[in-house]
Amino acid sequence: MSSVDDLLLDVSKLSLTEDGHAKKELHATESLLASFKQYDPEKSRTYLESQPVLCKEMELMGSVLKIRKKKDKHCHDYDYQFHLKEGNYEGLAVINADLQESFQSDRMKLSKKCLSRYIPSNLENGFQNYVPISPYELVSARSFVEFLIKYEQHYKTPLNKSASEKNDFLYVTRRHHLTSLASSLFLSESTKMDLVLFDGLLILHEGRPDFGGIHSSDHKLAHMCYHGFALENLLSKDTQSDSTGHYYVYNKCTLDNGKEILLQAELDAMLNPTEKVFAELKCTVPLNPYSSFHAMKLLKMWLQTGFLPNTELVLGIRKRPDMNILRDIKNYKRSDIFNMLKSFNEKNPNRGSYYHNPFLACQWLNHVTNSIDRILKEHLAGSNPTVPVAFRLTIDKYKNLTIDSLKTVPENVITDELLEWRKRVRKTNE
């Protein structure tokens, strides 16, 4: 087999101008599968004996609540309320008290008295008046960047200090981008996102707004997506009157390969306020152990709950995707999700079910981030861009990774405030 270095088909060297701009463009491609040592379908089933480690270190850095700021009686604007310490979750919605109590008795089977308060419920209620968050705001880094600046100003140290000391980037990303990278091994379509490199920060970013899901012009699909939001409103309550229901937590974690990541994750609710247990609420049909689609769904749930500490899953069950009546509610710990995946694999011995192996997903994420780092570092040739440089990352269905230079930096990623703040930090450290 060729060495990893031989897999680089085309990497243009980069030098930077005095003001930090790139002189040459990058185009690099490599076959990820060819260099993925753990990818062995014959042995992968043995890796399901114990739950693998996704992040070896985690540190909650703070949180932000999106709140309404009234402009006039007809219109609301939004602002952000920041907290810069672990444990302050003011404003985060809380799972209803009766559900908390019943889950503590039996997570898998709610008491009849508790269940009767929610079953059957029509998850279509409120659809006509629901205003979803704008797709443009979903790709805006405003709250992320403001948190980063406030944190560095308060603690008087760059968040990427320890990564820089190891000559590494600090990955700055929303949680779902990491889930996408980790699960890209198992997908039959391409995974794409933008990379913005600036002053030791490597920001993962959506290429463009997504007008699917709740924003879809397909009326049926939009209704189905709304069921998840209706479930959140049914099973939890906001603890702050001006909350919009959007609450983000910031977690600094370290992958098994040593890559440091600052991630933003939207939280649905607090499941146990006393023990600081978070809840991810999902609406689904009964999980089918013979469905590859459901196995992939479980794998993504396992990944998503693994990027934050003390996170559990609360499922609202419908009979069919196109039916809007809630039929059951279940609570799963992350270990429960892992055991379900293990069971799926055992029940499907001849259907390539190794694709649902969490061990491979963890190793793949390490492998992908190693490849991104190696390509960009060779491209940078030891330089540190102090002016943002952007790239397009693509992992195609054949698991070829390609990184191409972009002519312009995507909007809503690097703000003027971040540029000015980091300029002041560099000047102070000179």
N, C-alpha and C positions, 0 to 999 in steps of 0.2 A: 504493500500500500504506500502511496505517496506520503511524504511528510506533510504536516499542516502548512508549512511555508510554501510547498509546491502547489497547494490548492488555491493560492491567490493568483487569479488569472490576470488581473490588471490593476495595479495600484499606482496612481500618480503621486509622486512626492509633493509635499506641500511646503512652501516657505511662506512666511508672513511678512507683510510690509511693516514699516515702523509703527503705523497706527493700528496694527493687529489684524488687518484684512488678509484673506487668503489670496495667493497669487495664482495658484493652479487648481483645477477642479479634480475631484476624486471620482473614480469609477472602479469599484472592487467587487468581485464575485468569488464565492467559494461554496463548495458542496459541504453542507453541514453534516449530512449523514456519513460521508466518507471518513470524517474525522471524529464521529461520535462513538466512542469506545463502549458505552453502555448499551448501545442499541443492538440487542441480541434477542430476537423473538423467542428462541428456544429456551432461554434461561429466565426471561423476564418474569414469569409467573412466580418464581422463587422469591422475588423481591417483595412480594406482597405479605410476607410473614409478619413484618412489623412496620409501623408507620414511619416513613422517612422524615428527615428534617428539611423543612423548606427554608426557614430562616434560623440561623444559629444564635443571633442576638437581636433584641428589639428594645427600643426606648421610645415611649410616647413623649412627643415634644410639645404638644398643645392641641388646641382645637379652635374652630371658628364656626359661628352660627350666622347664617344668612337671615337678616331681619328686614322687616318692612320699614321704609322711611317715607312717611306720608308727605306728598307734595301738594296735593289739593284733594278735594272730595271725590274727584273722578279718577285719580291716578296714583299709583304707588311706585316709588323707586325703592332700591335696595341698598343696604349697607351690610358691613360685616362686623361682628362682635368677636374679638379675639381673646383667647386665654392661653397664656404661655407656660403652663405647667401641667404635669400629669395629675389626673384626679379631679380636675375642675370640669365637670360636664354639664354646667348650667345651660339650660335651654334644649338639651337632648330629650327627645320624646322617650316615654317610659311605657313598657308593656303593661297593660291593665293589671291591677292588683290581683283580681281573681284568677287570671291566667298564670301569674307568677306563682301563686300559692298552689294551684293545681299541678303545674309543671314540676314543682319540688316534690310532690307526692308520686307522680308517675308521668315522666316526660312523653312517653309514647301513647298514653291513653288518658285523656282528660276525664275528669269526673262528669257524670251525666248532668249534674246541676250546672256546672260551669259551661259545658258544651252547649246546653240548651239556650244559653244567652246569645250564642253566635251562629248556631245551626238551626235551620237554614238561613243564610243571609244572601241578599241579592247584591252581587259585586258590581252591578251596573249602576246602582244608586249614586248620583252625584256626577255622572259622566258629562252631562250637558253643561254644568257650571265649572268643570275642572279646567284650570289654566296651567299647562305643563311648563316647566322651565324651558327657556329658549334654547334651541340647538346652538346658537352662537355663544350663549353664555357657557354651555357645556364645554366648548373648546377654548374658552378664555382662561388665561392663567392668572387673572387679577387677584383672586383670593389667595392662591398659592404663593405668588410673588410677594404680596403684602405681608403674608405670614413670615416668609423667609427674611424679609427686611426687618420686621419687628423683632424677630428672634435674635438676629445678629446684632441689632442695636442694643437690645436689652442685655445680652450676655457678652457683648463686645468680643465676639469671635466668629469667624466664618464657619458656616455649617459644614463646609467641605474641607476643613482643616486637616482632620485625620486621614481623609482620602488623599489629599494632596501630599501629605507626608509619605504616603506609600506610592507616590507618582501615579495615582488613580484619579478617575473622575468620580464625582458624586452624582449618581443617577437621581434625577428629580422627575417624578412621574405620578400620575394617578394610578390607583391600584389595578384598574381593569387593563391597563397596558401590560403590566407584568403577567396577569392572567392570560392575556392574548399570546404573549411570547412563550410562556410555559406550555400552553396547549397547542401551539402552532405545529408541533410534531405530528399531531393526530388529525389535522384538518386537510380536506381535499381542495381547499381554495387558498389563495394567497393572503398573507398577513402583511399589512402596510402601516407605517407610521412615519412621522417626521422626527428627526433628531436635531436639536439645536444646542450647539456647543458654545459655551461662554464662560470664561474665567474659572475653569475647573468644574463647572456645572454641565452635565449632559442631560438635557430636558427632553423627555419623550412626549410627543404631542400628536393629537389627531390631525390628519392632513386637512380635513374640511368638515364642516358641520354635517351631522347625520340627520336626515329628515325622515328616517324610518321609525319603526316602533310606534310610540304614542303620537308622533307627528305624521305618521303615514297617511297618504291619501286613500289607502285601502281602509274603508270604514270598519270592516270586520277585524282587521289586524289591530287598529287603534283601540277598539273596544277590548280586545283580549289583553293588550298591554296595560290598559287602565285597571284591570282587575288587581294587579299588584299594588297600585297606589291605593285602591279602595281597601285592600286588605290591611295596609299600614294604618289607615284612618280608623278601621274597625277594631284592630287589636291593640292600638297604642294611643296615647294622648300627648299633645304638646305640653311642655311645662312652662312655656313663656308665651304670653299673648301675642307678641309681635313677631313670633317665629314664622318663617315661611315653610317650615318642615324640612329645610335643607341644612344638614349639620355635617361638618367634616372634621376628621381627626387626622393629625400628622404623626407619622411613625417613622423613626429612623431604624432601619433594619440592615442586617448583614447577611448576605447569602452564604451558602456553604463554601463558595469559591473566594470569599473575602470581599466581594463587591459591596460597597455601601450604597444604600438607597434611602432617599427621603421620599416617602409616598403620602399622597393625600387619598383618604378613603371616605366616601359618604357613608354615614351610619344611619340605619333605620330607627333604632331604638335601644334603650338600655333594658336588658332582660332581668338583671338582678342588681339594683342600685347599691345594695350593701356590699356585695362582693365584686362590683365593677365588671359585670359580665355583659358584653354587647350582644345584640341580636341582629341577624340578617333575616328579613322577612321575604319569602318567595311564595308565589302562587303557582300551582302546578296540578297536573292530573296525577292519579296514582302511578307510582314509579313501577315500570315493567322491567323485571330482571333479564328479559331476553331482548331488550331494545338497546341498540348501540347508541341511539340518540339520547336516551335517558342516562346511560353510563357516562357519556360525555358531559351531560348536564351535571351529574354528580361530581365528576372530576373537577369541573370549573368551580363548583360550590366548595369543594375541599381546598382548592387553591385560594379562593377568595377569602375564606375564613382563616387561612393560614398566614396571611400578611398582617394580621393584627392579633394581639394577645387576647385570650379569654373571649372568643367569639363563637356563638352557637347559631344554629339555623332553626327558624320557625317556619314551617310549611303550612300554607292553606291549601287544602285539597279540593279540586273540582272533579266532577265525574268525567268530563271531556273538555278539550280546549275551547270549544265553541259554546260551552254551557257556563252560565254566570252565577250559579248557586253554590255557595260554600258548603261542603259536605263533611269536612273533618279538619282538625288542627293537630299538628305534631311538632315536637321539639327534638332536635338532634344535636348532640355534641359532635365535634369534629371527628372524634374516634368512631362514632356511629357511621358517619359518612364513609370513612375509610373501610370499615367492616362491610358496608353495603357494596362498595366497589369490589372488595375481595370476593364477596358472594357472587357478584355479577360475573367475574372472571371464571369462577368455579363452575357456574351454570352454563357457560358458553365456551367450552374448551376448544372448539374447532372454528371459531369465527373471528380469529385475529383479535381477541379481546385483550391481548397485551397492550393494546392502544389505550386502555383505560387505566394503566398502571401509574399511580402517583409517584413511584420511585423514578420512572423514566421522565415524568414531567419535571421533577426537581432537577435531575441531571441535565435535561435539555435546556432549562433556563440558565443554569450555570454555563453550559456550552455556548449558548447564544450570546450571553453577555461577555464571555471571554473573547469570542470572535469579534464582536463590536469593538471592544477595547483594543484588541490587537490591530485591527485595520485602521482605526482612527489614530492610534499612537504612531503607527508607521507613517501615516499620512501627515501628521503634525510634525514629525521629526524633532520632537523635544520642545516644540513651541507651545505657548498657552494663549489661545485667541482671547484678546480683551475686547474685541468687537465680535458680535454674534455671527457664527457660521452655521449654515443649515444643510442637512442631508436628508435624503429619502431612503428609508430602510424597507426592503421587501424580502419576505421569505416566501418563495413560491411553493406550489403544491408538490414539487419534487425536492423540497428542502434545500434549495440553493439560496444562499443569503447574498443580497446585493445592496451596496451602499453607494448612492450617487449624490454628487453635490447639487444643491438647489441654488438658483440664481439669486433668490431673495429669501429673507427670513420670514416665516409665516407670521401673520398678524396675531395679536393677542397673546404672545408668548413672552417676549422680553419688553418690559415697560421702561419708560424714561426714568422712573423712580429707581428701578433696579440698576440701570446703567450708571446713574449718578451716585447711588449708594456704593456700588462696588468700586467706582473710580475713587471715591473718598477713602475707602478701605485700603486700596493699593497705595495711595499717596501717604497714608498714615504709616504703612509698613515699610516705606522706602527708607 
